[in-house]
Amino acid sequence: MPEPTQSYANHAQNRPVYWAVYAIFVADLVWTTYRAIQAPNAGTILGVLTSIALITLALYARIFALTVQDRVIRLEMRLRLRELLPATLHARIGEFSKGQLVAMRFASDAELPAIAETVLRDKIQDRNAIKKMIKDWQPDFLRV
C-alpha cells in the first residue's frame, strides 16, 4: 500500500501504540501507589518503584531515539547542503542551528537552496515558519 503524501498539515508522526503503552504504565503507577498507601509493605513499595522505573525507561527510550535521529538529520542535511548550495554558501553551512536543519529536511533538492538562503538571510529560527516555506515535501516515514 502506498504511503500517504506528507505536507506541513500532516507531517507530524504520532505513535498511538507507544502512547497507549505509556498510559498503561501511568495507570499502573497510580494503581500501585494506591495499593502501597492502603497496604504498605515491601511488595507494594517495589511495585511503585517498578512502575516509576518503567515510565522512566519509556521516556528515556524516546528521548534517546529522538536525539540519535536529530544527529543523523543534522549530518544528512549538512551533506545535502554541501551538495546543493552554491560554493559561495558552503562556509555558512555551520551557521544553521539544529532546529533549522531539522525543519528544512523535508524540502526537495530543487527548493532546498532557496529555502536555505532565505533562512540564513532572514535569520529565521521558527521551525514552523521554515516548514511552511516548503512546497515540494519529501516524506520521511522512517523517523521516530
Secondary structure, 3 states (H helix, E strand, C coil): CCCCCCCCCCCCCCCHHHHHHHHHHHHHHHHHHHHHHHCCCHHHHHHHHHHHHHHHHHHHHHHHHHHHHHHHHHHHHHHHHHHHCCHHHHHHHHHCCHHHHHHHCCECCCCHHHHHHHHHHHCCCCHHHHHHHCCCECCCCCCC
